[in-house]
Amino acid sequence: MKVKEISLIAIFVSLMAIGSQIIIPLGPIPFTMQLVVVFLSGFLLKPKNSLIVQIIYLLLGVFGVPVFSGFSGGMIHIIGPSGGFLISFPFSAFVISLCKFSKKLSDLFSGFFGLIIVYFIGWCWLRIYTTNFIQAFIVGILPFIFFDVIKLFISIYIKNLLLSNLKVFSNS
């Protein structure tokens, strides 16, 4: 692995930790900016590196480093109601990054595909804490769809801005 790749991984892990601290309380699952960084890591990094970013982020949090929302850490976040959403991040970023190699797939499509992965895993996990899948959808997905689509568009804008102005992301 090159120094450039290691540096980008470290930067994106840091951005995940920062994004998780930008919180808007919206029910049992906090509204944070983590998803923007998940999208960006998928858009800008190689599949393996986008996966590594998300795994390192989760491991830091599991081992108690306060990288999760509210400057918190610990295994409780993974086994709690929002754990499925957190666990989905590596899969989402990896798939988004894989999609970018297909010239036929747009950023919007790959971002939506990544978002569906986040929703599906998070929804199934949240179901454990609710009475049924409908309640899990109403509590854990429905209030976030609008905001998450906005985050996707913000991510695409930032990605295009970075690619047009920074050479660090060429061939990454």
Residue pairs with C-beta under 8 A, 6 or more apart in sequence:
4 168
4 172
5 46
5 49
5 172
8 44
8 45
8 49
8 168
8 172
9 45
9 49
9 52
9 53
9 56
12 37
12 40
12 41
12 45
12 50
12 53
13 53
13 56
13 57
13 60
15 37
15 40
16 34
16 37
16 38
16 41
16 53
16 54
16 57
16 67
16 89
17 57
17 60
17 67
18 33
19 32
19 33
19 34
19 35
19 36
19 37
20 32
20 33
20 34
20 67
20 68
20 69
21 32
21 69
21 70
21 71
22 32
22 33
23 30
23 31
23 32
23 69
23 70
24 30
24 31
24 32
25 31
26 143
26 144
26 147
27 139
27 143
28 81
28 82
28 139
28 140
29 81
29 82
29 85
29 122
29 126
29 139
29 140
29 144
30 69
30 70
30 82
31 144
31 147
32 69
33 151
34 69
34 89
35 115
35 118
35 148
35 151
35 152
35 155
36 151
36 154
36 155
36 158
38 54
38 89
38 92
38 93
38 96
38 114
38 118
39 93
39 96
39 111
39 114
39 151
39 152
39 155
39 156
39 159
40 155
40 158
40 159
41 49
41 50
41 53
41 54
41 93
41 96
41 97
42 50
42 92
42 93
42 94
42 95
42 96
42 97
42 99
42 100
42 110
42 111
42 114
43 96
43 97
43 100
43 107
43 110
43 111
43 155
43 156
43 159
44 159
44 162
44 163
44 169
44 172
45 53
45 93
45 97
45 172
46 97
46 172
47 94
47 97
47 98
49 97
49 172
50 93
50 94
50 96
50 97
51 90
51 93
51 94
51 97
53 93
54 89
54 90
54 92
54 93
54 94
55 90
57 67
57 89
58 78
58 86
58 87
58 89
58 90
60 67
60 73
61 67
61 68
61 73
61 74
61 77
61 78
61 86
62 73
62 74
62 75
62 77
62 78
63 73
64 73
64 74
65 73
66 72
66 73
67 73
68 74
68 77
68 86
77 83
77 86
78 86
78 87
80 129
81 125
81 126
81 129
81 140
82 122
82 126
83 125
84 121
84 122
84 123
84 124
84 125
84 126
85 118
85 121
85 122
85 125
85 126
85 140
87 121
87 125
88 117
88 118
88 120
88 121
88 122
89 118
91 117
91 121
92 114
92 115
92 117
92 118
93 114
95 110
95 113
95 114
95 117
96 110
96 111
96 113
96 114
99 105
99 109
99 110
99 113
99 114
100 107
100 110
107 156
107 159
108 152
108 156
111 152
111 155
111 156
112 152
115 148
115 149
115 152
118 148
119 141
122 140
122 141
123 133
123 136
123 137
123 140
123 141
124 136
126 136
126 139
126 140
127 133
127 136
129 136
130 136
130 139
130 140
162 169
163 169
163 170
